[in-house]
């Protein structure tokens, strides 16, 4: 059986994936990775994604570029993506160890030390 893989975007790509959210990978070829969103396969260039073999445990920090005019105002300075449900939670003002998800209400660690993979 193949090892489970997870991916998230590392570049701005026009697709239905949320920046900073991890998604289970369906398939990987030499050039592309495939995930399923809302029952539809989405193909992404490998150069635009980060892939790992361990499930995400910490929330990814996203810092929108140029104020991200489409984002709700409360999220424009940055937000944390829940590793369980992919909801966005306001970035804490201080470097706290854990935050509570605004979507699923689960408590999760913040990936402060992760590489900043997410500039929207």
DSSP file (Angstrom, degrees, kcal/mol; ACC not computed):
  #  RESIDUE AA STRUCTURE BP1 BP2  ACC     N-H-->O    O-->H-N    N-H-->O    O-->H-N    TCO  KAPPA ALPHA  PHI   PSI    X-CA   Y-CA   Z-CA
    1    1 A X              0   0    0      0, 0.0     2,-0.1     0, 0.0     0, 0.0   0.000 360.0 360.0 360.0 138.1    0.0    0.0    0.0
    2    2 A X        -     0   0    0      1,-0.1     2,-0.2     3,-0.0     3,-0.0  -0.398 360.0-104.3 -73.4 148.2    1.3    3.5   -0.9
    3    3 A X        -     0   0    0      1,-0.1    -1,-0.1    -2,-0.1     2,-0.1  -0.503  38.8-108.1 -72.7 137.2    2.2    5.9    1.9
    4    4 A X        -     0   0    0     -2,-0.2     2,-0.3    49,-0.1    -1,-0.1  -0.407  38.8-164.1 -65.8 139.9   -0.4    8.7    2.5
    5    5 A X        -     0   0    0     20,-0.4    20,-2.7    -2,-0.1     2,-0.3  -0.921   8.9-158.3-127.3 154.6    0.8   12.1    1.3
    6    6 A X  E     -AB  24  52A   0     46,-3.0    46,-2.6    -2,-0.3     2,-0.3  -0.946  10.3-170.2-128.0 148.5   -0.4   15.7    2.0
    7    7 A X  E     -AB  23  51A   0     16,-2.4    16,-2.6    -2,-0.3     2,-0.3  -0.970   9.5-176.1-138.3 157.7    0.1   18.8    0.0
    8    8 A X  E     - B   0  50A   0     42,-1.7    42,-2.8    -2,-0.3    14,-0.1  -0.971  38.1 -94.7-142.5 157.6   -0.4   22.6    0.3
    9    9 A X  E     + B   0  49A   0     12,-0.4    11,-0.4     9,-0.4    40,-0.3  -0.443  31.8 176.4 -69.9 141.7    0.2   25.4   -2.1
   10   10 A X        +     0   0    0     38,-2.8     2,-0.3    -2,-0.1   109,-0.2   0.446  69.5  43.8-118.8  -8.8    3.5   27.2   -2.0
   11   11 A X  S    S-     0   0    0     37,-1.2     2,-0.6   107,-0.1    -1,-0.1  -0.889  98.5 -89.8-128.4 160.8    2.9   29.5   -4.9
   12   12 A X        +     0   0    0     -2,-0.3     2,-0.4    -3,-0.1   108,-0.1  -0.631  56.2 168.7 -71.5 116.6   -0.1   31.6   -6.1
   13   13 A X        -     0   0    0     -2,-0.6     2,-1.2     4,-0.1     4,-0.1  -0.994  41.3-118.9-132.5 136.2   -2.0   29.2   -8.3
   14   14 A X  S    S+     0   0    0     -2,-0.4     2,-0.3     2,-0.1    -2,-0.0  -0.645  70.8 109.6 -77.6 100.6   -5.5   29.7   -9.7
   15   15 A X  S    S-     0   0    0     -2,-1.2    -2,-0.1     2,-0.2    27,-0.0  -0.964  80.5 -98.1-162.8 168.5   -7.4   26.8   -8.1
   16   16 A X  S    S+     0   0    0     -2,-0.3     2,-0.2     2,-0.1    -2,-0.1   0.402  82.3 113.0 -80.6   5.7  -10.0   26.0   -5.5
   17   17 A X        -     0   0    0     -4,-0.1     2,-0.4     1,-0.1    -2,-0.2  -0.519  69.2-121.3 -76.9 144.9   -7.4   25.1   -2.8
   18   18 A X    >   -     0   0    0     -2,-0.2     3,-1.6     1,-0.1    -9,-0.4  -0.697  31.1-107.2 -84.5 135.6   -7.1   27.4    0.3
   19   19 A X  T 3  S+     0   0    0     -2,-0.4     3,-0.1     1,-0.2    99,-0.1  -0.392 103.8  13.4 -60.1 133.6   -3.7   28.9    0.9
   20   20 A X  T 3  S+     0   0    0    -11,-0.4    40,-0.3     1,-0.3     2,-0.2   0.205  97.6 121.6  86.4 -15.9   -2.0   27.2    3.8
   21   21 A X    <   -     0   0    0     -3,-1.6   -12,-0.4    65,-0.1     2,-0.4  -0.590  57.9-133.5 -83.8 142.9   -4.4   24.3    4.0
   22   22 A X        -     0   0    0     -2,-0.2     2,-0.4   -14,-0.1   -14,-0.2  -0.771  22.1-168.9 -94.9 140.1   -3.2   20.7    3.7
   23   23 A X  E     -A    7   0A   0    -16,-2.6   -16,-2.4    -2,-0.4     2,-0.2  -0.972  28.0-107.6-129.0 141.7   -5.0   18.3    1.4
   24   24 A X  E     -A    6   0A   0     -2,-0.4    12,-0.5   -18,-0.2     2,-0.4  -0.483  38.3-125.8 -66.7 137.8   -4.7   14.5    1.0
   25   25 A X        -     0   0    0    -20,-2.7   -20,-0.4    -2,-0.2    10,-0.2  -0.708  21.7-171.2 -89.9 132.1   -2.9   13.6   -2.2
   26   26 A X  S    S-     0   0    0      8,-3.3     2,-0.3    -2,-0.4     9,-0.2   0.855  70.4 -10.4 -85.5 -41.0   -4.6   11.2   -4.6
   27   27 A X  E     -C   34   0B   0      7,-1.3     7,-2.8     2,-0.0     2,-0.4  -0.992  53.5-154.2-158.6 153.7   -1.7   10.8   -7.1
   28   28 A X  E     +C   33   0B   0     -2,-0.3     5,-0.2     5,-0.2     2,-0.2  -0.998  13.9 178.9-134.9 131.2    1.7   12.1   -7.9
   29   29 A X        -     0   0    0      3,-3.2    17,-0.0    -2,-0.4    -2,-0.0  -0.514  52.0 -84.5-112.5-172.9    3.5   12.0  -11.3
   30   30 A X  S    S+     0   0    0     -2,-0.2     3,-0.1     1,-0.2    -2,-0.0   0.813 127.1  18.7 -62.9 -29.1    6.8   13.4  -12.4
   31   31 A X  S    S+     0   0    0      1,-0.1    15,-2.7    15,-0.1    16,-0.4   0.608 122.6  39.9-118.3 -17.6    5.3   16.8  -13.0
   32   32 A X  E     - D   0  45B   0     13,-0.3    -3,-3.2    14,-0.1     2,-0.3  -0.900  51.8-148.5-139.3 161.1    2.0   17.0  -11.2
   33   33 A X  E     -CD  28  44B   0     11,-2.6    11,-2.9    -2,-0.3     2,-0.4  -0.958  17.9-148.4-125.0 149.1    0.0   16.2   -8.1
   34   34 A X  E     +CD  27  43B   0     -7,-2.8    -8,-3.3    -2,-0.3    -7,-1.3  -0.969  18.0 171.5-122.9 131.3   -3.7   15.4   -7.9
   35   35 A X  E     - D   0  42B   0      7,-2.2     7,-3.7    -2,-0.4     2,-0.5  -0.893  29.3-123.8-126.9 161.3   -6.1   16.2   -5.1
   36   36 A X  E     - D   0  41B   0    -12,-0.5     2,-0.4    -2,-0.3     5,-0.2  -0.941  26.1-179.9-111.3 125.2   -9.9   15.9   -5.0
   37   37 A X  E >  S- D   0  40B   0      3,-2.7     3,-2.1    -2,-0.5   -21,-0.1  -0.991  74.2 -13.8-124.1 125.2  -12.0   19.0   -4.0
   38   38 A X  T 3  S-     0   0    0     -2,-0.4    -1,-0.1     1,-0.3     3,-0.1   0.864 129.9 -53.7  50.7  40.0  -15.7   18.7   -3.9
   39   39 A X  T 3  S+     0   0    0      1,-0.2     2,-0.4    -3,-0.0    -1,-0.3   0.498 117.7 109.2  78.6   3.7  -15.6   15.4   -5.8
   40   40 A X  E <  S-D   37   0B   0     -3,-2.1    -3,-2.7     2,-0.0     2,-0.2  -0.939  70.3-120.7-116.7 134.5  -13.5   16.8   -8.6
   41   41 A X  E     -D   36   0B   0     -2,-0.4     2,-0.5    -5,-0.2    -5,-0.2  -0.521  24.7-160.5 -71.4 135.5   -9.8   16.0   -9.3
   42   42 A X  E     -D   35   0B   0     -7,-3.7    -7,-2.2    -2,-0.2     2,-0.5  -0.980   3.8-153.1-118.3 123.7   -7.6   19.1   -9.3
   43   43 A X  E     -D   34   0B   0     -2,-0.5     2,-0.4    -9,-0.2    -9,-0.2  -0.847  15.6-177.4-101.2 130.5   -4.2   18.8  -11.0
   44   44 A X  E     -D   33   0B   0    -11,-2.9   -11,-2.6    -2,-0.5     2,-0.2  -0.964  31.5-108.4-128.3 142.1   -1.4   21.0   -9.7
   45   45 A X  E >   -D   32   0B   0     -2,-0.4     3,-2.1   -13,-0.2     4,-0.3  -0.487  26.5-129.8 -67.2 136.9    2.2   21.4  -11.0
   46   46 A X  G >  S+     0   0    0    -15,-2.7     3,-1.3     1,-0.3    -1,-0.1   0.815 106.7  64.8 -56.6 -31.7    4.7   19.9   -8.5
   47   47 A X  G 3  S+     0   0    0    -16,-0.4    -1,-0.3     1,-0.2   -15,-0.1   0.690 101.5  51.1 -66.1 -16.8    6.7   23.1   -8.5
   48   48 A X  G <  S+     0   0    0     -3,-2.1   -38,-2.8   -38,-0.1   -37,-1.2   0.412 105.5  62.5-101.0   0.4    3.7   24.9   -7.0
   49   49 A X  E <   -B    9   0A   0     -3,-1.3     2,-0.5    -4,-0.3   -40,-0.2  -0.885  65.3-139.3-128.6 157.6    3.1   22.6   -4.0
   50   50 A X  E     -B    8   0A   0    -42,-2.8   -42,-1.7    -2,-0.3     2,-0.4  -0.961  25.6-162.5-109.2 131.3    4.8   21.3   -0.9
   51   51 A X  E     +B    7   0A   0     -2,-0.5     2,-0.3   -44,-0.2   -44,-0.2  -0.932  12.6 171.4-119.4 140.1    4.3   17.6   -0.3
   52   52 A X  E     -B    6   0A   0    -46,-2.6   -46,-3.0    -2,-0.4     4,-0.1  -0.941  32.1-139.9-140.6 163.7    4.8   15.7    3.0
   53   53 A X  S    S+     0   0    0     -2,-0.3     2,-0.4   -48,-0.2   -49,-0.1   0.445  80.9  75.9-105.9  -2.1    4.1   12.2    4.3
   54   54 A X  S    S-     0   0    0    -48,-0.1   -48,-0.1     1,-0.0     3,-0.1  -0.895  88.7-108.3-108.7 141.2    3.0   13.1    7.8
   55   55 A X        -     0   0    0     -2,-0.4     2,-0.2     1,-0.1    -2,-0.1  -0.334  43.0 -98.6 -64.7 147.0   -0.4   14.5    8.5
   56   56 A X        +     0   0    0     27,-0.2    -1,-0.1     1,-0.2     3,-0.1  -0.448  43.9 169.3 -68.4 135.1   -0.4   18.2    9.5
   57   57 A X        +     0   0    0     -2,-0.2    52,-0.7    -3,-0.1     2,-0.3   0.600  60.3  60.4-115.4 -24.4   -0.7   18.8   13.2
   58   58 A X  E    S-e  109   0C   0     50,-0.1    52,-0.2    25,-0.1     2,-0.2  -0.788  87.3-108.1-108.4 150.4    0.1   22.5   13.3
   59   59 A X  E     -e  110   0C   0     50,-3.6    52,-2.8    -2,-0.3     2,-0.3  -0.543  32.8-124.0 -75.3 139.2   -1.9   25.3   11.7
   60   60 A X  E     -G   81   0D   0     21,-1.1    21,-2.8   -40,-0.3     2,-0.5  -0.658  18.7-131.7 -84.8 137.2   -0.2   27.1    8.8
   61   61 A X  E     -G   80   0D   0     50,-0.3     2,-0.5    -2,-0.3    57,-0.4  -0.763  20.7-166.7 -89.9 130.7    0.3   30.8    8.9
   62   62 A X  E     -G   79   0D   0     17,-3.2    17,-2.4    -2,-0.5     2,-0.6  -0.978   7.2-169.8-118.9 128.1   -0.8   32.8    5.9
   63   63 A X        -     0   0    0     55,-1.9    57,-0.5    -2,-0.5    15,-0.1  -0.911  23.0-136.8-117.1 101.7    0.3   36.4    5.4
   64   64 A X    >   -     0   0    0     -2,-0.6     3,-0.7    11,-0.4     2,-0.2  -0.269  19.5-119.6 -60.4 139.6   -1.7   37.9    2.5
   65   65 A X  G >  S+     0   0    0      1,-0.2     3,-2.2     2,-0.1    -1,-0.1  -0.542  86.5   1.0 -78.3 143.7    0.3   40.1    0.2
   66   66 A X  G 3  S-     0   0    0      1,-0.3     3,-0.3    -2,-0.2    -1,-0.2   0.801 128.1 -61.3  51.8  37.5   -0.6   43.7   -0.3
   67   67 A X  G <  S-     0   0    0     -3,-0.7    -1,-0.3     9,-0.2     4,-0.1   0.418  70.3-115.4  75.5  -5.7   -3.4   43.6    2.2
   68   68 A X    X   -     0   0    0     -3,-2.2     3,-1.9     1,-0.1    -1,-0.2   0.892  27.1-154.8  38.3  78.2   -5.3   41.0    0.1
   69   69 A X  T 3  S+     0   0    0     -3,-0.3    -1,-0.1     1,-0.3     4,-0.1   0.711  88.6  56.5 -57.3 -22.6   -8.3   43.2   -0.8
   70   70 A X  T 3  S+     0   0    0      2,-0.1    -1,-0.3     6,-0.0    -2,-0.1   0.722  90.1  90.2 -81.3 -20.7  -10.6   40.1   -1.2
   71   71 A X  S <  S-     0   0    0     -3,-1.9     5,-0.1    -4,-0.1     0, 0.0  -0.423  94.1 -94.2 -75.1 148.9   -9.9   38.8    2.3
   72   72 A X    >>  -     0   0    0      1,-0.1     3,-2.1    -2,-0.1     4,-0.6  -0.339  40.3-113.6 -57.2 145.4  -12.2   39.8    5.2
   73   73 A X  G >4 S+     0   0    0      1,-0.3     3,-1.2     2,-0.2     4,-0.4   0.849 114.8  59.0 -54.2 -39.5  -10.6   42.8    6.9
   74   74 A X  G 34 S+     0   0    0      1,-0.3    -1,-0.3     2,-0.1     3,-0.2   0.718 110.2  44.2 -64.5 -20.0   -9.9   40.9   10.1
   75   75 A X  G X4 S+     0   0    0     -3,-2.1     3,-1.2     1,-0.1   -11,-0.4   0.456  85.1  94.5-101.9  -3.0   -7.8   38.4    8.2
   76   76 A X  T << S+     0   0    0     -3,-1.2    -9,-0.2    -4,-0.6    -1,-0.1   0.767  83.6  51.2 -66.1 -26.5   -5.8   40.9    6.0
   77   77 A X  T 3  S-     0   0    0     -4,-0.4    -1,-0.3     1,-0.3     2,-0.2   0.605 129.6 -67.5 -85.4 -10.0   -2.8   41.1    8.4
   78   78 A X    <   -     0   0    0     -3,-1.2    13,-1.5   -15,-0.1    -1,-0.3  -0.571  48.8-153.3 140.1 159.1   -2.6   37.3    8.5
   79   79 A X  E     -GH  62  90D   0    -17,-2.4   -17,-3.2    11,-0.2     2,-0.4  -0.962  18.1-118.2-153.7 168.4   -4.4   34.2    9.7
   80   80 A X  E     -GH  61  89D   0      9,-3.1     9,-2.6    -2,-0.3     2,-0.6  -0.941  23.0-139.6-114.2 134.5   -3.8   30.6   10.7
   81   81 A X  E     -GH  60  88D   0    -21,-2.8   -21,-1.1    -2,-0.4     7,-0.2  -0.840  23.3-120.5 -97.4 124.5   -5.4   27.7    8.8
   82   82 A X     >  -     0   0    0      5,-2.8     4,-1.4    -2,-0.6   -24,-0.1  -0.400  11.8-145.4 -62.7 130.4   -6.7   24.9   10.9
   83   83 A X  T  4 S+     0   0    0    -26,-0.2   -27,-0.2     1,-0.2    -1,-0.2   0.654  95.3  44.9 -73.0 -12.7   -5.0   21.6   10.1
   84   84 A X  T  4 S+     0   0    0    -27,-0.1    -1,-0.2     3,-0.1    -2,-0.0   0.882 131.9   9.4 -96.7 -46.8   -8.2   19.6   10.8
   85   85 A X  T  4 S-     0   0    0      2,-0.1    -2,-0.1     0, 0.0   -64,-0.0   0.496  89.5-124.5-116.7  -5.0  -11.0   21.5    9.0
   86   86 A X     <  +     0   0    0     -4,-1.4    -3,-0.1     1,-0.2   -65,-0.1   0.577  57.4 148.6  71.9  12.8   -9.1   24.2    6.9
   87   87 A X        -     0   0    0     -6,-0.1    -5,-2.8     1,-0.1     2,-0.4  -0.402  48.1-117.6 -71.7 155.5  -11.0   27.1    8.5
   88   88 A X  E     -H   81   0D   0     -7,-0.2     2,-0.4    -2,-0.1    -7,-0.2  -0.822  28.6-171.3 -98.6 134.7   -9.2   30.4    8.9
   89   89 A X  E     -H   80   0D   0     -9,-2.6    -9,-3.1    -2,-0.4     3,-0.1  -0.967  35.7 -94.5-124.0 140.3   -8.6   31.9   12.3
   90   90 A X  E     -H   79   0D   0     -2,-0.4     2,-0.2   -11,-0.2   -11,-0.2  -0.218  45.7-106.3 -54.2 136.8   -7.3   35.3   13.0
   91   91 A X        -     0   0    0    -13,-1.5    -1,-0.1   -29,-0.1   -14,-0.1  -0.490  40.7-113.0 -65.1 126.7   -3.5   35.4   13.6
   92   92 A X        -     0   0    0     -2,-0.2    -1,-0.1     1,-0.1     7,-0.0  -0.266  13.1-130.0 -62.3 150.6   -2.8   35.9   17.3
   93   93 A X  S    S+     0   0    0     -3,-0.1     2,-0.3     2,-0.1    -1,-0.1   0.755  92.8  40.1 -73.0 -24.8   -1.2   39.2   18.3
   94   94 A X  S    S-     0   0    0      0, 0.0     2,-2.2     0, 0.0    -2,-0.1  -0.798 101.6 -93.8-121.2 166.9    1.4   37.3   20.3
   95   95 A X        +     0   0    0     -2,-0.3     2,-0.1     2,-0.0    -2,-0.1  -0.468  56.2 173.7 -81.9  71.8    3.3   34.1   19.7
   96   96 A X        -     0   0    0     -2,-2.2    14,-0.2     1,-0.1    -4,-0.1  -0.406  35.3-132.2 -77.1 156.9    1.0   31.8   21.5
   97   97 A X  S    S+     0   0    0      1,-0.2    13,-1.8    -2,-0.1     2,-0.3   0.877  84.2  17.2 -78.3 -39.6    1.6   28.0   21.4
   98   98 A X  E     -F  109   0C   0     11,-0.2     2,-0.3   -40,-0.1    11,-0.2  -0.946  60.5-167.8-135.1 153.7   -2.0   27.0   20.6
   99   99 A X  E     -F  108   0C   0      9,-2.5     9,-2.7    -2,-0.3     2,-0.5  -0.939  26.3-115.6-133.9 159.9   -5.2   28.6   19.2
  100  100 A X  E     -F  107   0C   0     -2,-0.3     7,-0.2     7,-0.2     2,-0.1  -0.837  34.7-116.0 -97.2 132.3   -8.8   27.5   19.0
  101  101 A X     >  -     0   0    0      5,-3.0     4,-0.7    -2,-0.5   -12,-0.1  -0.425  10.4-146.3 -66.8 134.9  -10.2   27.0   15.5
  102  102 A X  T  4 S+     0   0    0     -2,-0.1    -1,-0.1     2,-0.1   -13,-0.1   0.638  96.4  41.8 -75.4 -13.9  -13.1   29.4   14.7
  103  103 A X  T  4 S+     0   0    0      3,-0.1    -1,-0.1   -16,-0.1    -2,-0.0   0.906 130.3  15.1 -95.4 -66.0  -14.7   26.6   12.6
  104  104 A X  T  4 S-     0   0    0      2,-0.1    -2,-0.1   -17,-0.0     3,-0.1   0.526  90.8-130.2 -92.2  -6.8  -14.4   23.2   14.3
  105  105 A X     <  +     0   0    0     -4,-0.7     2,-0.1     1,-0.2    -3,-0.1   0.547  57.8 143.6  69.1   9.3  -13.5   24.6   17.8
  106  106 A X        -     0   0    0     -6,-0.1    -5,-3.0     1,-0.1     2,-0.5  -0.491  52.4-122.3 -76.5 150.5  -10.6   22.3   18.1
  107  107 A X  E     + F   0 100C   0     -7,-0.2     2,-0.3    -2,-0.1    -7,-0.2  -0.813  40.3 171.4 -91.8 130.2   -7.4   23.5   19.8
  108  108 A X  E     - F   0  99C   0     -9,-2.7    -9,-2.5    -2,-0.5   -50,-0.1  -0.974  33.5-104.1-141.9 155.7   -4.3   23.2   17.6
  109  109 A X  E     -eF  58  98C   0    -52,-0.7   -50,-3.6    -2,-0.3     2,-0.5  -0.390  32.5-124.7 -72.9 153.2   -0.7   24.3   17.6
  110  110 A X  E     -e   59   0C   0    -13,-1.8     2,-2.0   -52,-0.2     3,-0.3  -0.878  14.0-132.7-101.2 131.6    0.5   27.2   15.5
  111  111 A X    >   +     0   0    0    -52,-2.8     3,-1.4    -2,-0.5   -50,-0.3  -0.342  47.0 152.1 -81.3  58.8    3.3   26.4   13.0
  112  112 A X  T 3  S+     0   0    0     -2,-2.0    -1,-0.2     1,-0.3     4,-0.1   0.835  72.9  47.1 -57.5 -34.1    5.4   29.5   13.9
  113  113 A X  T 3  S+     0   0    0     -3,-0.3    -1,-0.3     2,-0.1    -2,-0.1   0.470  87.5 109.1 -92.7  -1.2    8.6   27.8   13.0
  114  114 A X  S <  S-     0   0    0     -3,-1.4     2,-0.1     1,-0.1   -53,-0.0  -0.361  85.4 -92.1 -68.3 154.3    7.5   26.4    9.7
  115  115 A X        -     0   0    0      1,-0.1     2,-1.9     2,-0.1    -1,-0.1  -0.454  46.6-104.6 -61.1 138.0    8.9   28.0    6.5
  116  116 A X        +     0   0    0      1,-0.2    -1,-0.1    -2,-0.1     3,-0.1  -0.489  56.6 162.8 -70.2  88.2    6.5   30.8    5.4
  117  117 A X        +     0   0    0     -2,-1.9     2,-0.5     1,-0.2    -1,-0.2   0.404  50.7  72.7 -88.0   2.3    5.0   28.8    2.6
  118  118 A X        +     0   0    0    -57,-0.4   -55,-1.9   -99,-0.1     2,-0.6  -0.777  39.7 151.8-135.0  93.2    2.1   31.0    2.2
  119  119 A X              0   0    0     -2,-0.5   -55,-0.2  -109,-0.2  -107,-0.1  -0.962 360.0 360.0-110.8 109.9    2.1   34.4    0.7
  120  120 A X              0   0    0     -2,-0.6   -56,-0.2   -57,-0.5    -1,-0.1   0.489 360.0 360.0 -74.1 360.0   -1.3   34.9   -0.8
